[in-house]
Amino acid sequence: MRTQPVIRKEDHRLLVGTADFVDDLGGDDTLHLAFARSINAHALIRGIDIQSASSAPGIIGVYLGTDVGIAPQRGYHSLDAAFDRPPLAIERVRFVGEPLAAVVARSRSLAADAAELVEVDYESLPVVVDQEVAAEPDAPQLFPDHGTNVALEMSFGEPDEIFDDVDHVISARFVNQRLACSPMEPNSVYVEPGADGRLSVWLSTQRPHAARDAIARALELPSEAIRVIAPHVGGGFGGKFEVYPELFVAVWVAHRLGRSVKYIEARTENLMNMPHGRGQIQDVELGLHDDGTFHGLRVRVFADAGAYPSLGALIPNATQRVLAGQYRFEQIAFSAKSVATNTTPVGAYRGAGRPEAITLLERIIDIAADELGVDPIELRRRNMFSADEFPVVTATGAEYDTGSYAEALEHALETAGYADLRSRQAEQRRAGSSTVLGIGVANWVDATPFQLTREYASLALEVVDGRVEAQLAVGTSDHGQGHDTTFSGVVERLLGISTDCVTYTRPDTDVIPRGDGTGSARSAQVGGGASHAAGMEMIRLARLIAGDLLEADPEDVAFDPTGTFAVQGVPSRTVDLVDVVEAARTHDGLSPTTRQAVGGEGLRVAIDWEQVGSTYPSGSHVAVVDVDTQTGSVALRRFIAVDDCGVAIEPTLVRGQQHGGTVQGISQALFEGVHYDRDGNPLTSTFIDYLLPSAADVPSLEVDLIETPTFMNPLGAKGIGQGGAIGAAAAVQNAVVDAVSHLGVRHIDMPLSPFRVWSAIHDVQSDRCGEQTSAATKQTTNKEQSWAE
């Protein structure tokens, strides 16, 4: 771990405005693409009239689904082919915003204007927007050939007898609402055909190589015919993990016309069209013994997959894996149905399945503590895995590598001043204040990466003006994380080459032959692990050369990361890295064996490295809020996060990840939520309706780190990019409910808007029997609840 603050290498270009984004590309002869989109959530297409659009000023062409030579695309092979999605709708539309026609024009504004002139004759069909309703046998079907809206079912554990030997069962229903990814830069693509017939595609993406391969398959071209470059990317958060229909169409148009083409998604398009995240309805039951120890957890999920089930349909797998959180359970039973609805498709969003798991778990624990009259912290302490238990296999079969859960929790509580906060809360309640204090705690665990544990890296050294410079390429893709700084730091610590002398190659499939991109908090551990492996291979190769130059066995040559090779036991016999790199270029003084090992390209190595499995970062979050019981408004006063990502390679960047993820978790708790009316019309298609926090809505975050190095990679690093989004929402939700729990409120679903909070208070004041009209209901019994349905 670096002990001094690091200056991010990426920031200067971004701050002075010289960074290159997709929309900076193209010239006066670039054609622009716009899409006519469905205004109907579910309908048969009886006809599309493009005559007016085709004759509009500046129009080059208007294309329908039957014109575009791209077959419907399969999301994942574990899903029925019935869900394959055409790039432009043919015969049927399934959500508002689905593209119907592509308009190509000489300017972006002309293309957008002409797209408004496309006229569609719809035959409306019944609409279903609620995934639980959509799962019913008699619900309107989106894909009649499939025979049901249930795209995928999964189950784990034995649910029937799970609560036979428990003293208490706490039950609740939670809604983990839909979210829009909302990156600063929406989906963007610029395509330039080459004279050789190859297509160069500048794409705002998290996975350039996967995008290249998907585009090649869609256009039925060899992958060598496609080059994908990811310039600077203005955020992804999972929304740019896949390739979307509009991007396929843009490449097809450029290929057909032999002209450069650009498509920049508008914000309203982005909110309606980029895959949403979350979207689960959760029935949860927690079984406990009288001493407060957990016995079993039973969870049933209805996951909204949207109109074209793809990655979103698989996300409940991630929910199931981390469902135990930081706690011992004897049994866990989980079942899920991923369901098609007449809404925007669901995909990955920061954490993808893990926030859903941790939020339901931390909420049911708080409800249980309230029902049993136990402090919520004490209930957690009784059930947390201790540091000496690791590695540990949880009740879901997840193999946790390392952790020190109690250390993080106690550090967070001490920082927050938990005992003093509880005393102040009790004083407020006794005084009958209309402004009440709430304290919420959430302990989180992530599985990083969920998959994609293999990565490519190459490293080349050369001498420039008497010093060694390095060229580093890694198959991950930076969209704000700081890969240049982090991976250059790995090289610096191994080889003694200053980060200023390390050039990080931005993602380009012509330069970097393969890679799995960025997602699932994989980059530091897997991309960093590959960088480390490349550095170690470089040292091995350099020792061969140094052995020849020193006339010594390479096994007897030691390397000092200051850049010096020496014969062990003979410190006066040394050679520096500059001489080794020069010898690799000229081959002077090298044996035939070493020359063959070095090859003719100088000192260069390329490696594919694989981590043996997932790591499990963790942390404890504490939120402190004030709630105005007369208006329902919530003010977040403090937020404390103590997280464990193993070895923090660059602590400054780790703290940036803590801040960014935490703000997104806070935002889910208090502000964000995608909504549709009963006809499938989106009600949150602008930032006026879809709320995001401003700087004034978030206090200065108090973040810290503990380190339990993992043994899964040589750096000891675990993922950190998703932790804030996983833990923060639950902590804030717990805090708000805690603030009003003395009034009889037991649960409020997110987002915790003033109206929802006020309504929850009003409901219990109106009906002192405790019957709530909120989306979640609570039951406490001493026997098993029916699971037959």
GIJONOR-V769424 format. One record per residue. N is the residue number from 1. RES is the residue in one small letter. SS is DSSP state (h for helix, s for strand, l for the rest). OMEGA is omega in degrees with one decimal (NA if undefined). D_CENTER is the distance of its C-alpha to the mean C-alpha in whole Angstrom. Layout:
<<N RES SS OMEGA D_CENTER> <N RES SS OMEGA D_CENTER>>
This chain:
<<1 m l 176.8 25> <2 r l -177.6 26> <3 t l 179.8 28> <4 q l 176.9 29> <5 p l -178.5 26> <6 v l 173.8 25> <7 i l -178.8 25> <8 r l -179.6 22> <9 k l -174.2 23> <10 e l -163.0 21> <11 d h -173.3 22> <12 h h -178.2 26> <13 r h -179.8 25> <14 l h -175.9 22> <15 l h -178.1 25> <16 v h 173.5 28> <17 g l 179.3 27> <18 t l 177.5 27> <19 a l -177.6 24> <20 d l 174.6 23> <21 f l -176.6 21> <22 v h -175.9 22> <23 d h 175.8 24> <24 d h -173.2 26> <25 l l 177.1 27> <26 g l -179.0 30> <27 g l -176.7 34> <28 d l -178.0 36> <29 d l 179.6 37> <30 t l 175.2 33> <31 l s -176.7 33> <32 h s -173.1 30> <33 l s 172.2 28> <34 a s -176.1 28> <35 f s 166.2 27> <36 a s -171.9 29> <37 r s -178.4 27> <38 s l 172.1 28> <39 i l -178.1 29> <40 n l -177.6 30> <41 a l -179.2 27> <42 h l -176.5 29> <43 a s 167.4 32> <44 l s 178.5 34> <45 i s -179.9 35> <46 r s 178.5 39> <47 g s 176.3 39> <48 i s -179.6 37> <49 d s -178.4 40> <50 i l -174.1 39> <51 q h -178.5 42> <52 s h 179.4 42> <53 a h -177.6 39> <54 s h -177.6 40> <55 s l 179.5 43> <56 a l -178.4 41> <57 p l 172.8 42> <58 g l -175.8 40> <59 i s 176.7 38> <60 i s -179.9 38> <61 g s 174.1 37> <62 v s -173.2 35> <63 y s 176.7 34> <64 l s -179.8 33> <65 g l 179.8 31> <66 t l 178.6 34> <67 d l -172.4 35> <68 v l -175.7 32> <69 g l 178.6 32> <70 i l 179.9 29> <71 a l 173.4 28> <72 p l -173.2 26> <73 q s 177.3 23> <74 r l 175.8 21> <75 g l 177.9 18> <76 y l -172.4 18> <77 h l 175.3 22> <78 s l 179.4 21> <79 l l -178.7 22> <80 d l 177.0 25> <81 a h 177.7 26> <82 a h -177.0 27> <83 f h 179.4 24> <84 d l -172.1 24> <85 r s 174.3 23> <86 p l -179.0 26> <87 p l 172.1 24> <88 l l -174.7 27> <89 a l 175.8 28> <90 i l 176.2 31> <91 e l -173.5 33> <92 r s 170.2 31> <93 v s -173.8 28> <94 r l 172.3 26> <95 f l 177.5 24> <96 v l -176.7 25> <97 g l 179.1 23> <98 e l -177.7 24> <99 p s -177.8 25> <100 l s -175.7 29> <101 a s 177.8 30> <102 a s -178.8 30> <103 v s -179.1 32> <104 v s -175.9 33> <105 a s -177.1 35> <106 r l 176.0 36> <107 s l -178.9 34> <108 r h -177.9 31> <109 s h 178.4 33> <110 l h 178.5 35> <111 a h -179.6 33> <112 a h 179.2 31> <113 d h -178.5 35> <114 a h 179.1 36> <115 a h 178.3 33> <116 e l -177.1 34> <117 l l 178.0 37> <118 v l -177.8 36> <119 e s -175.8 37> <120 v s 175.0 36> <121 d s -177.5 38> <122 y s 163.7 36> <123 e s -172.0 38> <124 s s 177.4 35> <125 l l 177.4 34> <126 p l -174.6 33> <127 v l 173.7 30> <128 v l -177.0 27> <129 v l -179.8 24> <130 d l -173.7 24> <131 q h 178.6 22> <132 e h 175.4 25> <133 v h -178.1 28> <134 a h -179.2 26> <135 a l 179.6 27> <136 e l -177.5 30> <137 p l -176.6 33> <138 d l 179.7 35> <139 a l 173.9 32> <140 p l -174.6 32> <141 q l 176.5 30> <142 l l -176.2 28> <143 f l -177.0 29> <144 p l -179.8 32> <145 d l 179.1 32> <146 h l 175.3 30> <147 g l 178.5 32> <148 t l 174.3 29> <149 n l 178.8 26> <150 v s -176.5 24> <151 a s -175.5 22> <152 l s 173.7 21> <153 e s 178.2 23> <154 m s 178.9 22> <155 s s 178.6 24> <156 f s 175.3 24> <157 g l -177.8 27> <158 e l -172.5 30> <159 p l -164.7 30> <160 d l -174.0 34> <161 e l -170.4 35> <162 i l -175.4 33> <163 f l -177.7 34> <164 d l -171.2 38> <165 d l -178.8 38> <166 v l -179.5 37> <167 d l -177.7 38> <168 h s 172.0 36> <169 v s 179.6 33> <170 i s -174.7 31> <171 s s 176.9 29> <172 a s 173.0 27> <173 r s -179.0 25> <174 f s 171.6 22> <175 v s 173.3 20> <176 n s -163.8 16> <177 q s 173.4 16> <178 r s 175.3 14> <179 l s 171.5 12> <180 a l -176.2 12> <181 c l 173.7 9> <182 s l 173.7 12> <183 p l 178.2 12> <184 m l 177.3 15> <185 e l 177.3 16> <186 p l 176.5 16> <187 n l -175.9 16> <188 s s 178.6 19> <189 v s 173.3 21> <190 y s -175.4 24> <191 v s -179.5 27> <192 e s 176.7 30> <193 p s 178.2 32> <194 g l 178.7 34> <195 a l 179.8 38> <196 d l 179.6 37> <197 g l 177.4 35> <198 r l 179.6 32> <199 l s 174.2 29> <200 s s -173.4 27> <201 v s 172.7 24> <202 w s -167.2 22> <203 l s 173.0 18> <204 s l -169.9 15> <205 t l 173.0 13> <206 q l -172.5 10> <207 r l -176.6 13> <208 p h -175.7 16> <209 h h 175.3 18> <210 a h 177.6 16> <211 a h 177.3 17> <212 r h -176.9 21> <213 d h 179.1 21> <214 a h 178.6 20> <215 i h 179.7 22> <216 a h 178.8 25> <217 r h -176.7 25> <218 a h -178.4 25> <219 l h 179.9 28> <220 e l 177.4 30> <221 l l 173.4 30> <222 p l -178.0 30> <223 s h 179.6 27> <224 e h -179.5 29> <225 a h -176.9 30> <226 i s 171.4 26> <227 r s 178.5 25> <228 v s 176.4 22> <229 i s 174.2 21> <230 a l 174.8 18> <231 p l 174.5 20> <232 h l -176.1 18> <233 v l -177.6 15> <234 g l 177.2 14> <235 g l 178.2 11> <236 g l 177.4 8> <237 f l -178.4 5> <238 g l -178.1 4> <239 g l 179.6 8> <240 k l 179.5 10> <241 f l -177.2 9> <242 e l 174.5 12> <243 v l -171.9 15> <244 y l -172.1 17> <245 p h -178.1 21> <246 e h -178.6 22> <247 l h 174.2 21> <248 f h -178.3 23> <249 v h 179.8 26> <250 a h 179.7 26> <251 v h 179.2 26> <252 w h -179.7 29> <253 v h 179.4 31> <254 a h 179.6 31> <255 h h -178.3 32> <256 r h -175.0 34> <257 l h -176.0 36> <258 g l -177.8 36> <259 r l 174.7 34> <260 s l -174.5 31> <261 v s 177.9 29> <262 k s 172.0 26> <263 y s 176.4 24> <264 i s -177.0 22> <265 e l 173.6 20> <266 a l -176.6 22> <267 r h 178.4 20> <268 t h 175.3 22> <269 e h -177.6 21> <270 n h -178.7 17> <271 l h 178.9 17> <272 m h -163.4 19> <273 n h 177.5 17> <274 m l -176.6 14> <275 p l 177.0 12> <276 h s 178.6 11> <277 g s 178.8 9> <278 r s 178.2 11> <279 g s 177.2 15> <280 q s 165.5 16> <281 i s -169.0 20> <282 q s 169.9 21> <283 d s -169.3 24> <284 v s 174.6 24> <285 e s 178.9 27> <286 l s 178.0 28> <287 g s -177.2 31> <288 l s 170.7 33> <289 h l -178.2 36> <290 d l -178.9 39> <291 d l 177.1 38> <292 g l 177.5 34> <293 t l -179.0 33> <294 f s 172.9 30> <295 h s -174.3 31> <296 g s 175.5 29> <297 l s 179.3 26> <298 r s -174.0 26> <299 v s 172.9 23> <300 r s -173.5 23> <301 v s 163.6 20> <302 f s -177.1 20> <303 a s 178.9 17> <304 d s 178.7 17> <305 a s -179.3 16> <306 g s -169.3 18> <307 a l 180.0 21> <308 y l -177.1 20> <309 p l 179.6 18> <310 s l -178.4 16> <311 l h -178.8 12> <312 g h -179.6 12> <313 a h -177.2 15> <314 l h -172.4 14> <315 i l 176.2 11> <316 p h 174.4 14> <317 n h 179.2 15> <318 a h 175.9 12> <319 t h -178.0 13> <320 q h -172.8 17> <321 r h -174.4 16> <322 v l -173.2 15> <323 l l 177.9 18> <324 a l -177.5 20> <325 g l -178.3 18> <326 q l -165.0 21> <327 y s 174.5 24> <328 r l 171.3 27> <329 f l 173.6 27> <330 e l -179.7 30> <331 q s 170.2 28> <332 i s 175.2 25> <333 a s -175.5 25> <334 f s 171.7 23> <335 s s -178.0 23> <336 a s 170.0 21> <337 k s 173.2 21> <338 s s -164.3 19> <339 v s 175.3 21> <340 a s 176.0 22> <341 t l -179.9 22> <342 n l -178.2 24> <343 t l 177.6 21> <344 t l 177.7 18> <345 p l 179.1 16> <346 v s 178.3 13> <347 g l -179.4 10> <348 a l 169.1 6> <349 y l -170.8 4> <350 r l -178.6 3> <351 g l 172.3 5> <352 a l 176.4 6> <353 g l -179.5 9> <354 r h 175.1 10> <355 p h 179.2 10> <356 e h -179.8 13> <357 a h -175.3 14> <358 i h -179.6 15> <359 t h 179.5 16> <360 l h -178.4 19> <361 l h -178.0 20> <362 e h 175.5 20> <363 r h -177.1 22> <364 i h 176.2 24> <365 i h 178.4 25> <366 d h 178.0 26> <367 i h 178.9 28> <368 a h 179.8 30> <369 a h 179.9 31> <370 d h -177.8 32> <371 e h -177.3 34> <372 l h -179.3 36> <373 g l -179.6 37> <374 v l 174.1 35> <375 d l -176.7 33> <376 p h 176.9 29> <377 i h 179.9 29> <378 e h 178.9 32> <379 l h 177.7 30> <380 r h -179.6 27> <381 r h -176.7 29> <382 r h -170.6 31> <383 n h -176.6 28> <384 m s 170.2 26> <385 f l 176.6 26> <386 s l -174.2 28> <387 a h -176.3 28> <388 d h 178.7 31> <389 e h -174.2 29> <390 f l -6.3 26> <391 p l -172.9 25> <392 v s 175.2 25> <393 v s -176.4 24> <394 t l -179.9 23> <395 a l 175.2 25> <396 t l -179.2 22> <397 g l 177.4 23> <398 a l -177.7 20> <399 e s -179.5 21> <400 y s -175.9 20> <401 d l -178.4 21> <402 t l 177.1 22> <403 g l 174.7 22> <404 s l -168.4 24> <405 y h -178.2 23> <406 a h 179.6 26> <407 e h 179.8 27> <408 a h -178.7 23> <409 l h -177.8 24> <410 e h 177.3 28> <411 h h 179.8 27> <412 a h -179.5 25> <413 l h 178.4 28> <414 e h 178.5 30> <415 t h -178.7 28> <416 a h -172.4 28> <417 g l -169.3 32> <418 y h -177.5 31> <419 a h 179.2 35> <420 d h 178.3 36> <421 l h 179.4 33> <422 r h 178.2 34> <423 s h 179.6 38> <424 r h 177.9 37> <425 q h 180.0 36> <426 a h 178.3 39> <427 e h 178.8 41> <428 q h -177.5 39> <429 r h 178.0 40> <430 r h -178.0 43> <431 a h -179.9 44> <432 g l -178.4 43> <433 s l 176.8 40> <434 s l 172.4 39> <435 t s -172.0 36> <436 v s -178.3 34> <437 l s 175.2 32> <438 g s 178.4 29> <439 i s 179.9 27> <440 g s 179.6 24> <441 v s 173.3 22> <442 a s 174.4 19> <443 n s -173.7 19> <444 w s 172.3 15> <445 v s 175.9 14> <446 d l 171.9 11> <447 a l -173.3 12> <448 t s -22.1 11> <449 p l 179.0 10> <450 f l 173.0 11> <451 q l 174.6 13> <452 l l -176.7 13> <453 t l -178.4 15> <454 r s 179.3 18> <455 e s -179.7 18> <456 y s 171.0 21> <457 a s 173.2 22> <458 s s -178.3 26> <459 l s 178.9 28> <460 a s 179.3 31> <461 l s 173.4 34> <462 e s 178.7 37> <463 v s 179.2 39> <464 v s 179.7 40> <465 d l 173.8 42> <466 g l 177.5 43> <467 r s -178.6 39> <468 v s 173.6 37> <469 e s -175.2 34> <470 a s 170.8 31> <471 q s -176.6 29> <472 l s 175.9 25> <473 a s -178.8 23> <474 v s -174.6 20> <475 g l 172.8 18> <476 t l -174.4 14> <477 s l -175.0 13> <478 d l 169.6 13> <479 h l 175.0 12> <480 g l -174.2 13> <481 q l -178.3 12> <482 g l -179.3 16> <483 h h -179.4 16> <484 d h -178.9 20> <485 t h -174.8 21> <486 t h -175.9 19> <487 f h 174.5 20> <488 s h 177.4 24> <489 g h 176.0 24> <490 v h 179.0 24> <491 v h -179.6 27> <492 e h -176.4 29> <493 r h 178.7 29> <494 l h -169.3 30> <495 l h -179.7 32> <496 g l 178.5 33> <497 i l -178.1 32> <498 s l 178.7 31> <499 t h 176.4 28> <500 d h -178.9 30> <501 c h 176.6 31> <502 v s 176.6 28> <503 t s -179.8 27> <504 y s -177.7 23> <505 t l 178.6 23> <506 r l -172.7 21> <507 p l -179.3 19> <508 d s -173.9 22> <509 t l 173.5 23> <510 d l -177.2 26> <511 v l 179.3 26> <512 i l -168.3 23> <513 p l -176.6 24> <514 r l -180.0 21> <515 g l -178.2 17> <516 d l 171.5 14> <517 g l -172.7 12> <518 t l 178.9 9> <519 g l 177.0 6> <520 s l 177.1 6> <521 a l -173.2 7> <522 r l -162.7 10> <523 s h -175.8 12> <524 a h -175.2 14> <525 q h -176.2 15> <526 v h 174.4 16> <527 g h 176.3 16> <528 g h 176.7 18> <529 g h 177.0 20> <530 a h 177.1 21> <531 s h 178.3 22> <532 h h 179.4 24> <533 a h 177.1 26> <534 a h 177.8 27> <535 g h 178.4 28> <536 m h 176.2 30> <537 e h 176.6 31> <538 m h 178.5 33> <539 i h 178.6 34> <540 r h -179.2 36> <541 l h -179.9 37> <542 a h 178.1 38> <543 r h 174.8 40> <544 l h -179.3 42> <545 i h 179.9 43> <546 a h 177.3 44> <547 g h 177.1 46> <548 d h -177.7 48> <549 l h -179.6 49> <550 l h -178.4 50> <551 e l -178.2 52> <552 a l 174.3 50> <553 d l 179.7 48> <554 p h 178.5 44> <555 e h -179.9 44> <556 d h -178.3 46> <557 v s 177.6 44> <558 a s 179.4 42> <559 f s 175.4 39> <560 d s -176.9 39> <561 p l 169.9 35> <562 t l 176.8 38> <563 g l -176.0 38> <564 t s 172.7 42> <565 f s -179.8 43> <566 a s 174.6 46> <567 v s -177.8 48> <568 q l -179.1 47> <569 g l 178.4 51> <570 v s -172.9 52> <571 p s -179.2 50> <572 s s -179.7 52> <573 r s -176.4 51> <574 t s 171.6 48> <575 v s -176.2 46> <576 d s -174.3 43> <577 l h 178.1 40> <578 v h -179.7 41> <579 d h 179.7 44> <580 v h -179.8 42> <581 v h 177.6 40> <582 e h 179.0 43> <583 a h 177.6 45> <584 a h 179.7 42> <585 r h -174.0 43> <586 t h -174.1 46> <587 h l 178.6 47> <588 d l 176.2 50> <589 g l -177.3 51> <590 l l 176.2 48> <591 s l 177.2 50> <592 p h -179.7 49> <593 t h -179.9 47> <594 t h 177.2 44> <595 r h 179.4 45> <596 q h -179.9 44> <597 a h -179.3 41> <598 v h -176.4 40> <599 g l -174.1 40> <600 g l -176.3 41> <601 e l -176.0 38> <602 g l -176.2 39> <603 l s -177.1 36> <604 r s 176.5 33> <605 v s 173.4 31> <606 a s -172.3 28> <607 i s 168.1 26> <608 d s -175.7 24> <609 w s -178.5 22> <610 e s 172.1 21> <611 q l -170.1 19> <612 v l 179.5 21> <613 g l -179.3 18> <614 s l 166.5 15> <615 t s -175.7 16> <616 y l 174.1 15> <617 p l -174.1 15> <618 s s 177.5 16> <619 g s 177.6 17> <620 s s -178.9 19> <621 h s 176.7 19> <622 v s 177.2 22> <623 a s 177.2 22> <624 v s -176.1 26> <625 v s 165.7 27> <626 d s 178.8 30> <627 v s 174.6 30> <628 d s -174.9 33> <629 t l 179.7 35> <630 q l -178.0 37> <631 t l -176.9 34> <632 g l -177.3 31> <633 s l -178.0 29> <634 v s 174.1 27> <635 a s 177.0 27> <636 l s -174.6 24> <637 r s -179.8 27> <638 r s 171.9 25> <639 f s -178.2 22> <640 i s 178.3 22> <641 a s 172.7 19> <642 v s -170.8 20> <643 d s -179.2 17> <644 d s 175.7 18> <645 c l -176.3 16> <646 g s 176.9 19> <647 v l 176.6 21> <648 a l -174.6 19> <649 i l 176.8 20> <650 e l -174.1 20> <651 p h 179.3 20> <652 t h 179.6 20> <653 l h 177.1 17> <654 v h 179.2 16> <655 r h 174.2 17> <656 g h 176.8 15> <657 q h 177.0 12> <658 q h -179.1 14> <659 h h -175.8 15> <660 g h -179.8 12> <661 g h -179.4 10> <662 t h 179.2 13> <663 v h 177.5 14> <664 q h 175.5 11> <665 g h 175.7 12> <666 i h -178.2 16> <667 s h 176.2 15> <668 q h -176.6 14> <669 a h -168.6 17> <670 l h -167.3 20> <671 f l -163.9 19> <672 e l 173.3 16> <673 g l 176.0 17> <674 v l -178.3 18> <675 h l 174.9 21> <676 y s 169.6 24> <677 d l -173.8 27> <678 r l 177.9 29> <679 d l 177.7 30> <680 g l 177.6 26> <681 n l 179.3 26> <682 p s -179.4 23> <683 l l -176.6 24> <684 t l -174.5 21> <685 s l 172.4 22> <686 t l 177.6 22> <687 f l 169.0 21> <688 i l -176.9 24> <689 d l 179.1 23> <690 y l -168.4 20> <691 l l 171.6 20> <692 l l -178.3 18> <693 p l 168.9 19> <694 s l 178.9 21> <695 a h -178.7 22> <696 a h -177.4 25> <697 d h -174.4 23> <698 v l 178.1 21> <699 p l 173.2 24> <700 s l -174.4 24> <701 l l 178.0 21> <702 e s -175.0 23> <703 v s 177.4 20> <704 d s -176.2 22> <705 l s 159.8 21> <706 i s -176.7 23> <707 e l 167.3 22> <708 t l -174.7 23> <709 p l 175.7 23> <710 t l 175.0 21> <711 f l -175.0 24> <712 m l 178.0 21> <713 n l -173.7 21> <714 p l 179.4 24> <715 l l -176.1 22> <716 g l -172.3 21> <717 a s 169.5 18> <718 k l -179.5 15> <719 g l 178.2 11> <720 i l -171.3 11> <721 g l -174.7 8> <722 q l -170.3 6> <723 g h -179.0 10> <724 g h -179.9 11> <725 a h -179.2 9> <726 i h -173.6 10> <727 g h -169.3 14> <728 a h -177.4 15> <729 a h -179.0 15> <730 a h -179.7 17> <731 a h -179.6 19> <732 v h 178.5 20> <733 q h 177.8 21> <734 n h -178.4 23> <735 a h -178.4 25> <736 v h 179.2 25> <737 v h 177.7 27> <738 d h -177.9 29> <739 a h -175.2 30> <740 v h -176.9 32> <741 s h -179.9 32> <742 h h 176.8 36> <743 l h 179.8 37> <744 g l 178.9 36> <745 v l -178.5 32> <746 r l 179.1 30> <747 h l 171.6 27> <748 i l 178.6 25> <749 d l 176.4 22> <750 m l -4.1 19> <751 p l -174.5 20> <752 l l -179.4 23> <753 s l 177.0 25> <754 p h -179.1 28> <755 f h 180.0 29> <756 r h -179.1 28> <757 v h 178.4 29> <758 w h -179.5 32> <759 s h 179.9 32> <760 a h 177.6 32> <761 i h -178.4 34> <762 h h -178.1 37> <763 d h -177.5 36> <764 v h 176.1 37> <765 q h -179.5 40> <766 s h -174.7 41> <767 d l -174.3 41> <768 r l 175.3 42> <769 c l 177.7 42> <770 g l 178.0 38> <771 e l -175.1 37> <772 q l 175.9 34> <773 t l 177.5 33> <774 s l -174.9 29> <775 a l -179.0 27> <776 a l 175.2 27> <777 t l -176.1 30> <778 k s 173.1 31> <779 q s 171.9 34> <780 t s -179.7 35> <781 t s 173.7 37> <782 n l 175.6 39> <783 k l -174.9 39> <784 e l 173.4 36> <785 q l -178.9 35> <786 s l 177.3 35> <787 w l -172.9 33> <788 a l -176.4 35> <789 e l NA 33>>
